Amino acid sequence: MMAEPHQEQAWLEIGRIVAPQGVRGAMRVYPDSDFPERFLEPGQRWLRREGQGQPEPVELLKGRDLPGKGLYVIELEGVSTREAAEALRGAVLLVPEGDRPPLESGEFHVQDLLGLEVFHHQTGQRLGVTVDVFSAGNDLLQVELDAALVPQKQESVKTKSKKKRQKPPSAPTVLVPFVEAIVPVVDLEQQRLELDPPPGLLDIIN
C-alpha cells in the first residue's frame, strides 16, 4: 500500500536499535518482525531517530542472528564507529506498510491483529479488543476486556486537600496464546476473532 501522491506514507516498525555491537559501527536490533530477512538481506530500510518525525532512508549492508538472544546484529552504510552506532540507540527501523512478505495459511501480520473485536466462540458474547501481540515461544494476544464483564473496584487516591476520591480502574487485560485450539476464528474482513478459552483463562470475568 504505497502512499498516493500528497498522502502521508504509512510505515511498519520492524525493529529497534538497542545497543552498539563492537567498535566498527555494528548495532544490536530487537526485532518487531517474524521475518528474518528484514535484518539479514541487504537493501534499503528506513530509520526514525528518537524525537524525529519523518524517517530517513538507510542501506542495510548485512546482518546476522545472535543465537539465543532474540536479537540481530546489523551494519548500516555510513555507520562505521561505535560512537556513530551509539548515537542511533533507540532509533526505529521501518519499511513501507505495503512491503509485506507473503504469508502462509494461518499466518498474520501483527498490525492486522490489533484492534480486532474479540468474541467467545461458543456463546457469541463480546469479550473485548486486541491491543498488542507478544512473541514468547507461542505468540500471545493481549486482549483488553470489556469493562462491563469485570468486577469494578474503585481505587482511592489522595488529592491536595487530603480528601480521598475514587479513581476509575484501568481496563484489565489477559494474554491469550495465539494457537488455533484457543483462537479458532480470525476474520480480518469482519475485523473480529473468536476465542474458545480453556478453563482458567478468563477467571477475571464473573
Backbone bond lengths (Angstrom), bond angles and torsions (degrees), N, CA, C in turn:
res aa  C-N    CA-C-N  psi(-1)  N-CA   C-N-CA  omega(-1)  CA-C   N-CA-C  phi
1 M - - - 1.460 - - 1.522 109.82 -
2 M 1.299 115.78 68.27 1.456 119.22 177.86 1.521 109.74 -65.28
3 A 1.319 116.01 143.82 1.463 119.83 -176.52 1.520 110.39 -67.49
4 E 1.300 115.86 141.08 1.453 121.41 174.10 1.526 108.77 -74.68
5 P 1.324 117.47 161.47 1.462 119.23 178.59 1.523 111.64 -53.21
6 H 1.329 114.86 138.00 1.469 123.16 176.67 1.532 112.57 72.77
7 Q 1.354 118.37 5.68 1.451 120.02 174.97 1.519 108.91 -105.52
8 E 1.305 116.73 148.30 1.455 121.09 179.84 1.521 110.07 -70.53
9 Q 1.325 117.07 133.50 1.454 122.78 178.68 1.531 110.23 -67.28
10 A 1.334 115.85 136.14 1.462 120.91 174.20 1.524 108.32 -95.85
11 W 1.331 115.56 143.06 1.459 120.89 -173.83 1.517 111.65 -125.26
12 L 1.333 115.43 153.29 1.456 122.60 171.21 1.525 108.31 -111.30
13 E 1.322 117.07 127.26 1.458 121.12 176.46 1.515 108.73 -79.78
14 I 1.329 117.74 124.95 1.456 120.62 -178.81 1.527 112.75 -109.63
15 G 1.325 118.30 -15.35 1.454 119.07 179.57 1.521 111.71 179.92
16 R 1.331 114.65 169.36 1.466 120.83 -179.46 1.527 108.73 -132.59
17 I 1.335 116.14 132.80 1.457 121.85 177.46 1.528 108.82 -74.32
18 V 1.340 115.70 123.88 1.463 118.98 -173.20 1.523 113.39 -112.57
19 A 1.345 118.29 -19.35 1.471 118.86 -178.41 1.521 109.50 -173.87
20 P 1.341 116.68 155.34 1.469 119.54 170.28 1.530 109.99 -68.19
21 Q 1.338 115.70 159.68 1.463 122.04 174.88 1.531 107.31 -131.63
22 G 1.315 116.70 107.28 1.445 119.93 -177.84 1.525 111.95 78.90
23 V 1.332 116.51 -161.42 1.462 120.86 -172.72 1.526 113.16 -116.75
24 R 1.332 118.10 4.92 1.455 120.00 -174.02 1.530 113.47 -111.51
25 G 1.344 116.78 20.98 1.452 119.74 173.63 1.506 116.09 97.51
26 A 1.330 116.97 -3.84 1.466 118.72 175.98 1.526 109.10 -68.68
27 M 1.319 116.20 156.95 1.468 120.26 -177.75 1.516 111.07 -145.98
28 R 1.311 114.57 149.79 1.463 121.28 178.07 1.527 109.39 -87.25
29 V 1.336 114.72 139.67 1.461 121.19 -179.73 1.521 109.10 -125.47
30 Y 1.337 116.04 129.86 1.468 121.51 171.41 1.523 107.43 -89.55
31 P 1.339 118.62 118.16 1.464 120.54 -172.50 1.521 113.51 -79.36
32 D 1.318 115.27 144.10 1.464 122.88 168.80 1.525 109.07 -114.75
33 S 1.314 116.50 24.68 1.455 122.30 -176.43 1.519 108.71 -137.60
34 D 1.329 116.28 143.48 1.461 121.38 176.01 1.519 112.17 -90.28
35 F 1.346 117.68 7.62 1.460 121.42 -177.07 1.527 109.26 -106.44
36 P 1.349 117.34 102.67 1.470 120.56 -177.36 1.522 113.42 -57.06
37 E 1.341 116.92 -29.39 1.463 119.09 -177.93 1.522 112.38 -61.37
38 R 1.305 117.64 -20.62 1.472 119.96 176.80 1.530 111.24 -58.76
39 F 1.335 116.03 -28.25 1.468 120.57 -174.25 1.527 112.64 -114.92
40 L 1.313 117.41 -10.31 1.454 121.23 -175.10 1.524 113.35 -105.81
41 E 1.321 117.34 -30.38 1.457 120.61 -176.28 1.527 110.62 -92.27
42 P 1.338 117.56 124.09 1.466 120.33 178.82 1.529 111.56 -59.97
43 G 1.317 115.12 153.21 1.457 120.09 178.13 1.517 111.08 147.81
44 Q 1.319 115.24 -176.80 1.461 120.05 -175.33 1.524 111.61 -78.26
45 R 1.314 114.56 135.18 1.455 123.12 169.55 1.531 105.85 -129.50
46 W 1.323 116.36 -177.49 1.460 121.08 176.11 1.520 108.75 -128.62
47 L 1.313 116.02 150.87 1.455 122.30 -174.63 1.519 109.53 -129.64
48 R 1.325 116.15 127.78 1.467 120.75 173.86 1.526 108.03 -114.33
49 R 1.332 114.87 111.66 1.462 119.51 178.73 1.522 110.40 -73.15
50 E 1.321 116.27 159.01 1.458 120.54 178.12 1.525 109.46 -59.20
51 G 1.317 116.28 130.94 1.449 121.38 179.92 1.510 114.28 80.98
52 Q 1.313 117.16 0.84 1.463 121.07 -179.21 1.517 109.72 -97.70
53 G 1.338 116.92 140.40 1.451 120.24 179.69 1.514 112.88 -81.15
54 Q 1.325 116.32 -64.45 1.452 120.93 -176.56 1.525 110.93 -89.60
55 P 1.344 117.58 136.73 1.463 119.85 177.09 1.522 111.84 -73.05
56 E 1.330 115.93 159.38 1.463 122.42 178.03 1.530 108.87 -115.56
57 P 1.327 118.01 144.63 1.468 119.34 178.18 1.513 111.17 -70.37
58 V 1.340 116.30 141.28 1.460 122.68 175.24 1.524 108.06 -136.34
59 E 1.328 115.41 158.63 1.455 120.49 179.92 1.522 109.25 -109.64
60 L 1.344 115.83 118.62 1.451 120.88 175.74 1.531 108.09 -79.71
61 L 1.333 116.63 117.58 1.465 120.77 -178.30 1.520 111.45 -83.21
62 K 1.322 116.27 -45.36 1.467 120.51 176.74 1.522 109.09 -167.62
63 G 1.315 114.90 166.65 1.451 119.98 179.01 1.520 110.37 -155.85
64 R 1.310 114.99 163.39 1.465 120.59 177.41 1.518 109.43 -151.15
65 D 1.318 114.99 157.76 1.454 121.82 178.99 1.522 109.43 -84.39
66 L 1.332 116.26 145.98 1.462 121.36 170.34 1.529 107.64 -100.61
67 P 1.316 118.66 100.57 1.473 121.19 -174.10 1.523 112.00 -56.11
68 G 1.331 114.64 132.64 1.457 120.64 176.62 1.507 115.34 77.48
69 K 1.335 117.88 -2.02 1.461 120.89 -177.07 1.521 112.75 -104.03
70 G 1.330 117.20 -19.07 1.459 119.49 -174.07 1.510 112.18 69.08
71 L 1.331 117.31 25.56 1.458 122.64 -177.84 1.525 109.92 -130.71
72 Y 1.333 114.75 160.57 1.457 121.54 171.63 1.530 108.67 -119.20
73 V 1.316 115.36 153.38 1.458 121.95 171.61 1.519 107.42 -111.45
74 I 1.328 117.04 125.25 1.456 120.63 -178.13 1.530 110.25 -125.43
75 E 1.327 114.39 159.84 1.461 121.62 173.08 1.523 108.36 -125.69
76 L 1.325 116.39 131.05 1.451 122.64 -179.97 1.519 109.84 -111.54
77 E 1.313 115.28 145.33 1.461 120.19 177.81 1.528 110.51 -59.73
78 G 1.328 116.78 134.38 1.458 121.09 177.65 1.506 114.67 86.17
79 V 1.332 117.72 -3.08 1.470 121.41 177.51 1.523 107.14 -111.95
80 S 1.340 117.39 101.69 1.459 120.52 -170.41 1.523 114.22 -125.57
81 T 1.329 117.09 3.32 1.459 119.97 178.19 1.521 110.20 -130.34
82 R 1.320 115.69 159.45 1.459 120.17 177.58 1.531 110.62 -61.61
83 E 1.334 116.03 -36.67 1.469 120.14 -179.26 1.527 110.80 -64.23
84 A 1.335 116.72 -40.57 1.463 120.39 178.75 1.525 111.05 -66.49
85 A 1.334 115.83 -37.82 1.466 119.20 177.21 1.525 111.23 -68.23
86 E 1.330 116.29 -39.79 1.467 121.10 178.59 1.521 110.74 -60.89
87 A 1.333 116.79 -35.79 1.465 120.79 -179.56 1.526 112.04 -65.94
88 L 1.331 116.85 -17.63 1.469 120.69 179.92 1.526 112.39 -97.65
89 R 1.331 117.30 3.29 1.468 119.61 178.06 1.532 109.83 -55.92
90 G 1.313 117.07 130.64 1.464 122.02 179.85 1.513 114.03 89.73
91 A 1.338 117.55 -8.97 1.461 119.91 178.03 1.533 109.70 -71.61
92 V 1.321 115.07 153.69 1.460 121.58 -176.12 1.522 109.41 -109.70
93 L 1.331 115.75 135.68 1.461 121.74 174.02 1.517 109.06 -91.09
94 L 1.331 115.98 137.42 1.462 121.58 -174.83 1.520 110.40 -133.57
95 V 1.340 114.59 159.22 1.464 123.00 165.43 1.522 107.21 -134.73
96 P 1.325 118.75 156.62 1.466 119.84 175.92 1.526 110.70 -59.08
97 E 1.316 115.98 144.73 1.458 120.59 -176.98 1.525 112.07 -56.43
98 G 1.329 116.81 -31.28 1.455 119.86 -178.99 1.514 113.90 -74.75
99 D 1.338 116.99 -11.21 1.465 121.31 -178.66 1.517 109.18 -86.99
100 R 1.321 115.90 78.12 1.458 121.07 -176.54 1.523 110.03 -116.85
101 P 1.336 118.11 121.57 1.461 119.67 176.11 1.529 110.77 -62.00
102 P 1.342 117.16 149.79 1.469 119.60 178.29 1.527 110.70 -63.70
103 L 1.318 115.42 145.92 1.458 121.35 -178.30 1.520 110.78 -108.03
104 E 1.325 115.60 150.26 1.445 120.79 172.06 1.527 108.83 -85.36
105 S 1.320 115.51 167.60 1.465 120.33 179.62 1.521 110.20 -57.84
106 G 1.330 116.05 133.61 1.454 120.83 179.48 1.511 114.21 86.28
107 E 1.350 118.21 -0.35 1.462 121.68 176.55 1.521 109.98 -101.84
108 F 1.334 115.74 150.02 1.456 120.87 -177.60 1.524 109.06 -141.17
109 H 1.325 115.63 149.58 1.451 120.08 170.59 1.529 108.67 -76.75
110 V 1.338 116.07 139.24 1.465 120.94 -178.03 1.523 111.00 -53.95
111 Q 1.331 117.24 -45.37 1.459 120.58 -176.37 1.521 111.99 -58.47
112 D 1.345 116.83 -32.45 1.462 120.45 -178.63 1.523 112.58 -72.93
113 L 1.324 116.92 -18.53 1.465 120.55 -177.71 1.521 112.73 -89.73
114 L 1.313 117.21 -12.76 1.463 120.40 -177.88 1.522 110.58 -80.73
115 G 1.322 115.83 136.24 1.458 120.36 177.12 1.515 114.41 84.60
116 L 1.344 118.28 6.00 1.465 119.69 178.22 1.526 110.39 -74.78
117 E 1.321 115.95 139.40 1.462 120.41 173.22 1.523 109.12 -71.45
118 V 1.325 116.27 140.36 1.458 121.89 -175.13 1.530 109.29 -114.04
119 F 1.331 115.71 128.23 1.466 121.75 -179.00 1.529 109.92 -126.23
120 H 1.338 114.58 153.73 1.464 120.41 175.43 1.524 108.06 -75.25
121 H 1.325 116.66 127.99 1.462 121.35 -175.01 1.527 112.29 -63.31
122 Q 1.331 117.53 -34.78 1.468 121.01 -175.37 1.529 112.36 -86.26
123 T 1.331 117.38 -41.83 1.463 120.46 -172.78 1.525 113.53 -99.91
124 G 1.333 117.17 -18.44 1.464 119.89 -176.43 1.514 113.47 80.01
125 Q 1.349 117.57 0.80 1.467 120.82 -179.08 1.520 110.47 -68.37
126 R 1.333 115.95 134.59 1.462 119.42 174.18 1.516 109.40 -71.36
127 L 1.352 115.75 133.18 1.455 121.29 -177.62 1.518 113.04 -107.74
128 G 1.335 117.45 -32.13 1.454 119.25 -177.79 1.513 111.42 164.39
129 V 1.342 115.77 -145.10 1.457 121.31 -175.71 1.534 108.31 -147.73
130 T 1.320 116.94 145.63 1.458 120.54 178.36 1.527 109.83 -77.27
131 V 1.343 116.36 136.26 1.465 120.60 -177.92 1.520 113.16 -123.00
132 D 1.351 118.09 -15.08 1.460 119.09 179.65 1.526 109.01 -164.58
133 V 1.319 115.00 164.76 1.466 122.48 176.73 1.523 107.44 -133.66
134 F 1.339 116.09 131.58 1.464 121.27 179.62 1.522 109.48 -120.40
135 S 1.328 115.28 145.33 1.462 121.02 174.84 1.523 108.10 -100.85
136 A 1.330 115.85 119.60 1.465 120.59 178.87 1.525 107.78 -153.20
137 G 1.332 116.64 75.99 1.456 119.75 -170.57 1.509 107.62 74.77
138 N 1.329 116.31 -92.42 1.459 120.39 167.34 1.520 108.73 -84.98
139 D 1.332 116.50 145.99 1.459 119.53 176.16 1.524 109.56 -65.28
140 L 1.333 115.37 146.96 1.457 121.89 178.30 1.523 109.46 -120.81
141 L 1.315 116.47 131.39 1.459 121.91 173.36 1.524 108.32 -92.11
142 Q 1.320 116.73 130.34 1.462 120.37 172.67 1.523 107.61 -94.03
143 V 1.319 115.68 119.00 1.461 122.08 -176.82 1.519 109.42 -111.94
144 E 1.327 116.13 122.46 1.466 121.41 174.33 1.524 107.38 -85.32
145 L 1.320 115.71 116.98 1.462 120.72 -174.97 1.522 111.50 -77.18
146 D 1.316 115.78 146.93 1.454 120.45 175.26 1.525 109.44 -62.55
147 A 1.322 115.88 133.58 1.469 120.79 -175.44 1.520 112.19 -59.93
148 A 1.322 117.82 -31.77 1.463 121.05 -176.78 1.529 112.15 -66.35
149 L 1.335 117.44 -17.54 1.464 120.54 -176.93 1.516 112.87 -89.33
150 V 1.326 116.64 -12.81 1.465 120.41 -168.50 1.524 110.09 -114.33
151 P 1.341 117.69 136.81 1.468 119.53 175.67 1.520 110.43 -56.63
152 Q 1.320 116.69 130.70 1.462 121.24 -175.77 1.523 110.23 -96.40
153 K 1.330 115.71 122.26 1.462 121.95 174.77 1.519 108.06 -117.00
154 Q 1.302 116.71 117.01 1.459 120.93 -179.70 1.526 110.47 -75.35
155 E 1.319 116.29 136.73 1.453 121.81 177.43 1.526 109.31 -95.34
156 S 1.341 116.15 135.67 1.460 120.55 177.85 1.522 109.82 -90.57
157 V 1.328 116.65 132.08 1.462 121.06 176.39 1.518 108.41 -128.79
158 K 1.329 115.93 148.56 1.462 121.19 -178.88 1.523 109.95 -87.88
159 T 1.295 116.52 139.63 1.460 122.00 174.76 1.521 108.43 -103.17
160 K 1.333 116.96 176.63 1.460 120.94 -179.32 1.526 111.99 -61.81
161 S 1.312 117.09 -27.84 1.466 120.38 179.57 1.526 111.54 -82.46
162 K 1.375 115.78 4.84 1.458 123.35 179.09 1.517 113.25 68.19
163 K 1.323 116.58 8.31 1.453 119.27 173.94 1.517 108.43 -88.34
164 K 1.301 115.37 144.45 1.459 119.33 179.41 1.529 110.23 -86.37
165 R 1.324 114.38 139.02 1.459 118.91 172.70 1.524 108.39 -127.01
166 Q 1.287 116.01 160.42 1.453 120.86 -175.92 1.523 110.23 -88.86
167 K 1.329 115.66 129.60 1.457 122.02 179.93 1.526 108.98 -106.09
168 P 1.334 118.04 126.02 1.464 119.50 178.55 1.524 110.22 -60.15
169 P 1.323 118.36 134.99 1.463 120.37 179.67 1.519 111.09 -70.51
170 S 1.330 115.70 152.86 1.457 119.23 176.19 1.527 109.76 -73.03
171 A 1.321 115.92 154.94 1.457 120.46 -177.58 1.532 109.60 -65.34
172 P 1.336 118.32 130.11 1.463 120.62 179.84 1.526 110.59 -74.26
173 T 1.316 115.53 152.65 1.454 120.76 177.35 1.525 109.63 -129.38
174 V 1.327 115.41 157.22 1.460 121.67 173.76 1.523 107.88 -130.02
175 L 1.330 116.03 153.00 1.458 122.30 176.10 1.521 108.42 -102.16
176 V 1.330 115.33 126.40 1.454 121.93 -174.55 1.524 109.48 -116.71
177 P 1.345 118.82 121.62 1.465 119.82 175.36 1.529 110.66 -58.50
178 F 1.324 115.95 127.11 1.461 120.82 -176.71 1.527 109.40 -88.17
179 V 1.333 114.10 73.59 1.459 122.26 177.10 1.526 107.92 -126.25
180 E 1.326 115.63 154.22 1.468 119.68 -172.14 1.520 112.79 -61.63
181 A 1.334 117.54 -32.15 1.462 120.11 -178.69 1.525 111.69 -64.78
182 I 1.337 117.19 -29.74 1.468 121.17 -178.15 1.526 111.13 -101.36
183 V 1.326 117.15 -30.91 1.467 121.66 178.20 1.532 107.68 -120.88
184 P 1.348 116.57 77.82 1.468 119.03 -173.75 1.521 114.77 -74.56
185 V 1.334 117.52 -19.30 1.466 120.82 -175.99 1.525 109.99 -129.59
186 V 1.333 116.35 123.55 1.460 122.67 169.90 1.523 106.55 -127.79
187 D 1.318 116.37 111.04 1.469 122.43 -176.49 1.525 108.05 -116.16
188 L 1.341 115.74 93.04 1.465 119.21 -177.98 1.518 111.73 -68.16
189 E 1.324 117.09 -31.27 1.464 119.63 179.88 1.518 111.12 -63.77
190 Q 1.334 116.36 -39.33 1.463 121.02 178.94 1.528 112.35 -92.50
191 Q 1.347 116.34 0.54 1.464 121.49 178.85 1.536 111.68 55.80
192 R 1.349 116.03 51.10 1.454 120.43 -179.61 1.526 109.43 -151.00
193 L 1.322 114.13 157.85 1.454 120.24 168.62 1.518 108.06 -140.21
194 E 1.342 115.10 163.08 1.458 120.53 -177.17 1.519 109.95 -124.01
195 L 1.336 114.91 138.69 1.458 122.05 178.60 1.519 110.49 -107.36
196 D 1.327 115.13 139.46 1.465 121.47 168.85 1.525 105.52 -116.82
197 P 1.352 116.89 78.51 1.465 120.32 -167.11 1.522 112.76 -71.19
198 P 1.322 118.13 136.32 1.450 121.02 172.73 1.512 110.87 -72.18
199 P 1.315 118.57 163.49 1.480 121.14 179.22 1.531 110.99 -53.81
200 G 1.328 114.93 134.17 1.458 120.35 175.28 1.507 114.54 95.24
201 L 1.344 117.87 -20.22 1.466 119.37 -176.07 1.518 111.65 -64.94
202 L 1.318 117.33 -37.90 1.466 121.28 -176.20 1.523 110.93 -115.05
203 D 1.343 116.93 36.88 1.475 120.83 -178.89 1.525 112.14 -62.12
204 I 1.331 116.78 -20.67 1.466 120.10 -179.15 1.518 111.39 -66.19
205 I 1.354 115.71 -21.11 1.456 120.96 -179.39 1.520 109.42 -88.90
206 N 1.322 116.57 137.28 1.469 120.60 175.52 1.507 111.41 -62.05
